[in-house]
């Protein structure tokens, strides 16, 4: 029998012993008077008063010598030593102490004391088993390499950590902090918007039509209605309906789903913030974006200059603004402002950039930008004035019919947000969506579909407004110094083992 199976057998034997002793290894409830951190916050006062407490947590260390023993008890706030004496807990309760394993959850009733060695401890009067651990928790293993301590246990392997996140959180406190910070970032987003009179709303995840982005959807079927439904790829078109309905400032933080590839910045299920504000435009969305992100950074770190993978990123306002055509010229030396399709195709061919047969000049300019510019934008940059061809929901640029009022914001070579002066002309919006439908027929399976209900809503009138989308997962990556989206999603999508 190998070591793992032997340990499983021993744990089952202990479980059976507990049952024979009349002890329920999984009682229905427990009561604690204090979290462990509060014991440390009141250390001297609690010892002077011999304060009696009830604390709960998981056992992460144990040692026993005859009729005394020690446990290390940890809850979500801190850990503390438990001092167990047979004459204090009595023999039957001491027998329970003998059967307690690492990983078990217990409740300890006792008082605060200093041991003979001066260690702050709970002197147990009673131990109660709350949940029996039936599988050994992996041991964190380290070794010294070139003067540095290096982890080499299975939970230094990223694939294992993602698949068994519960153990990753248990064994790697720094990874747990990432998700605590994620929660603070999302709360910071809400605080920033709520104090500016935005209303948080919820819109459907299951939709009869998908829209609001260029992406392939996940498809499902509703049996009762006998109809095809789609997991949303964006919240945009429903949020705009709310602006038509009279709300002036709305936002939603929620899951979107896109049936696309996975890499370090893409997961099929991800969290997006979308914001819509009436009576503003792209300039208002620029102010909102840089204000929100710089404020959250200041609240988290006390500074707007952050370190990301050894680079200093300066989030202080204002951020750079530059048009897509300007940046393409800056990094290629080519001026494509005439939107000459033949010259663009020739350039792409010379640079080995794949070109779809249906792609027009706007799409090719965006492809060239992706290849030559995107990864060069290290400091926060608003890339403005996008080609109309790839922006079917944005308002036309007042000075150039080939462009729209749109930005994407880039930091450290990655896109973090997308915003428009929103198109509110129902005639032009229909023309654009019908053109997108033709692109689908030509093979562009990420093109938008024609949403008749949304177009009908626009016919009733939608005020001028700005709209913004920010990828929450990517923002968390930036502010927690992580290069993989799987590090900031608790349960990322994984290939089958």
C-alpha positions, -999 to 999 in steps of 0.1 A, spaced: 0 0 0 15 34 -10 18 63 15 -13 81 2 -36 51 5 -21 43 39 -29 79 51 -64 77 37 -69 43 56 -56 58 88 -80 88 85 -109 65 80 -99 45 111 -99 77 131 -133 86 117 -146 51 128 -131 56 163 -149 89 166 -182 74 158 -176 46 183 -169 73 209 -202 89 202 -187 120 186 -203 134 155 -173 144 132 -196 169 114 -219 186 139 -245 209 125 -233 241 141 -207 259 162 -205 292 181 -175 314 184 -171 346 205 -140 360 188 -121 358 155 -84 351 162 -71 385 151 -93 401 178 -74 380 204 -41 395 192 -56 430 191 -65 427 228 -35 405 240 -24 421 272 -60 430 283 -72 394 277 -43 378 296 -48 401 326 -85 392 327 -79 355 319 -105 362 292 -126 332 283 -132 328 245 -146 304 220 -125 303 187 -128 282 156 -105 274 127 -84 248 109 -55 229 126 -23 235 106 2 221 132 1 197 161 25 182 186 19 161 217 41 151 247 23 127 271 -4 146 288 1 180 272 0 191 236 -2 221 213 -22 230 182 -18 259 158 -53 271 150 -60 293 120 -91 311 108 -94 337 80 -80 365 101 -49 350 119 -35 320 138 -28 313 174 -14 285 196 -38 262 215 -24 248 247 -40 215 256 -35 198 291 -52 166 300 -60 178 335 -77 209 321 -98 193 293 -103 160 311 -95 125 298 -123 120 273 -117 153 257 -80 146 256 -88 113 237 -104 135 211 -73 157 210 -53 126 202 -75 118 172 -74 153 158 -54 156 125 -39 184 105 -66 200 84 -94 193 109 -117 222 119 -123 225 157 -138 248 182 -118 257 212 -133 270 245 -107 283 269 -89 313 283 -60 335 272 -27 328 290 11 330 284 28 296 285 60 290 305 80 299 274 60 332 272 39 323 241 5 338 239 -20 309 238 -55 298 244 -55 273 273 -82 249 262 -110 238 285 -129 220 258 -122 209 222 -151 203 198 -145 187 164 -163 206 137 -152 189 105 -130 159 101 -103 161 74 -104 129 53 -75 136 29 -40 147 37 -33 183 28 -1 186 6 30 198 23 47 230 11 82 219 2 111 243 -3 148 240 -10 177 265 -14 189 272 -49 217 297 -54 210 313 -20 173 316 -27 144 296 -12 125 279 -41 92 260 -39 92 226 -56 60 209 -43 30 202 -66 14 235 -58 41 255 -74 28 240 -106 3 265 -122 -19 239 -138 -25 221 -105 -31 254 -87 -58 264 -112 -75 230 -111 -75 227 -73 -79 263 -64 -92 255 -29 -58 239 -21 -39 268 -38 -57 293 -15 -49 271 15 -12 267 7 -3 300 -10 -14 330 11 -1 354 -15 -26 340 -40 -54 345 -15 -44 381 -12 -49 385 -50 -85 377 -47 -90 398 -16 -75 427 -36 -99 418 -65 -128 423 -42 -115 457 -31 -110 468 -67 -146 458 -77 -158 477 -46 -137 506 -56 -154 507 -90 -188 506 -74 -179 534 -49 -165 556 -77 -196 552 -99 -222 553 -71 -209 586 -57 -214 600 -92 -251 592 -94 -247 560 -115 -273 532 -109 -261 496 -108 -285 474 -128 -287 438 -141 -295 427 -176 -302 392 -191 -274 367 -195 -296 344 -216 -305 364 -247 -326 356 -279 -300 376 -299 -264 384 -290 -248 418 -298 -227 447 -285 -194 432 -295 -176 414 -323 -174 378 -309 -187 343 -313 -214 333 -288 -221 302 -268 -254 287 -279 -280 269 -257 -316 258 -260 -347 265 -239 -368 234 -239 -401 249 -227 -400 277 -252 -383 255 -279 -360 283 -288 -323 289 -293 -307 313 -267 -272 327 -264 -250 335 -235 -244 373 -237 -212 385 -253 -218 420 -240 -244 440 -219 -244 470 -242 -277 468 -261 -298 461 -230 -281 489 -211 -289 513 -240 -325 503 -238 -325 515 -202 -312 549 -213 -341 550 -238 -364 542 -209 -353 573 -189 -323 563 -168 -294 587 -174 -265 569 -157 -263 531 -154 -237 505 -151 -234 468 -148 -206 445 -135 -212 411 -147 -202 380 -166 -198 379 -204 -192 348 -224 -173 345 -257 -167 313 -276 -131 321 -285 -96 310 -278 -78 312 -244 -45 329 -237 -29 349 -210 -55 377 -213 -86 358 -225 -109 334 -207 -142 323 -223 -161 335 -192 -149 369 -179 -161 399 -159 -169 433 -176 -179 467 -164 -201 486 -188 -211 522 -181 -236 545 -200 -241 582 -193 -265 604 -211 -256 639 -222 -218 633 -225 -195 619 -252 -161 602 -256 -144 630 -237 -166 623 -207 -157 586 -209 -120 595 -210 -123 615 -178 -143 587 -162 -118 560 -171 -86 577 -160 -103 591 -129 -117 558 -118 -85 537 -124 -61 563 -109 -84 567 -78 -86 530 -72 -48 527 -75 -44 556 -50 -68 539 -26 -50 506 -28 -14 516 -27 -13 553 -16 2 562 -50 -7 563 -86 27 550 -98 26 513 -97 51 485 -105 41 460 -131 66 432 -138 96 456 -131 81 485 -151 68 517 -134 34 525 -148 23 561 -141 -15 563 -137 -15 600 -129 -38 621 -150 -39 631 -178 -31 601 -199 -18 603 -235 -44 607 -263 -33 597 -299 -53 586 -330 -49 551 -344 -37 565 -377 -11 587 -359 2 558 -339 4 535 -370 24 562 -388 46 567 -358 55 530 -356 55 520 -393 64 553 -411 33 548 -433 4 573 -436 -28 554 -443 -51 583 -438 -63 580 -474 -77 545 -466 -63 532 -499 -73 495 -499 -47 483 -525 -18 500 -507 -30 485 -474 -32 450 -489 2 454 -504 17 465 -470 0 436 -452 13 411 -478 49 425 -475 47 422 -437 31 387 -437 -1 399 -421 -30 376 -429 -59 394 -446 -95 381 -447 -111 383 -482 -139 405 -468 -117 430 -450 -119 466 -460 -93 493 -453 -105 501 -418 -101 465 -407 -66 463 -423 -55 495 -405 -67 479 -372 -47 447 -381 -16 468 -387 -21 486 -354 -24 453 -336 9 440 -351 31 472 -350 17 494 -322 -2 477 -295 27 461 -275 46 494 -276 20 513 -256 34 509 -221 22 540 -203 -16 546 -203 -27 557 -237 -61 564 -252 -61 553 -288 -88 574 -304 -105 578 -338 -111 542 -349 -121 531 -384 -159 531 -388 -157 496 -404 -148 479 -371 -170 502 -349 -207 496 -358 -221 511 -326 -201 543 -324 -210 578 -337 -194 591 -368 -163 614 -365 -173 649 -373 -142 655 -395 -137 622 -413 -164 599 -427 -141 569 -424 -137 573 -386 -158 572 -355 -156 587 -320 -141 557 -302 -112 549 -279 -95 519 -266 -72 524 -236 -39 505 -236 -15 500 -206 17 478 -209 7 467 -243 -27 454 -233 -62 468 -240 -81 476 -208 -112 495 -220 -133 504 -250 -156 534 -253 -177 553 -278 -197 584 -283 -227 562 -288 -246 561 -321 -282 572 -314 -294 576 -350 -317 546 -357 -315 550 -395 -277 549 -395 -276 521 -368 -298 499 -390 -276 505 -420 -245 496 -400 -260 464 -385 -272 453 -419 -237 458 -433 -224 437 -404 -249 410 -414 -235 410 -449 -200 406 -434 -213 375 -416 -225 360 -448 -190 366 -463 -174 346 -434 -169 370 -406 -185 349 -378 -177 376 -352 -197 403 -369 -228 418 -352 -263 406 -359 -294 427 -366 -313 432 -334 -348 444 -344 -360 450 -309 -330 472 -301 -335 491 -333 -372 496 -324 -361 510 -290 -338 535 -308 -367 547 -328 -383 560 -296 -353 582 -291 -321 579 -272 -302 610 -259 -266 617 -269 -244 597 -245 -210 581 -239 -205 544 -232 -176 525 -217 -165 489 -211 -136 479 -189 -123 444 -184 -124 438 -147 -101 407 -149 -74 426 -168 -77 456 -144 -71 432 -115 -41 417 -134 -26 452 -137 -32 461 -100 -20 428 -86 11 425 -108 -1 393 -127 6 385 -163 -20 357 -166 -58 361 -164 -60 326 -148 -42 341 -118 -70 365 -111 -101 343 -119 -108 319 -90 -119 290 -113 -106 296 -148 -116 274 -178 -92 245 -182 -86 219 -208 -97 184 -197 -69 164 -180 
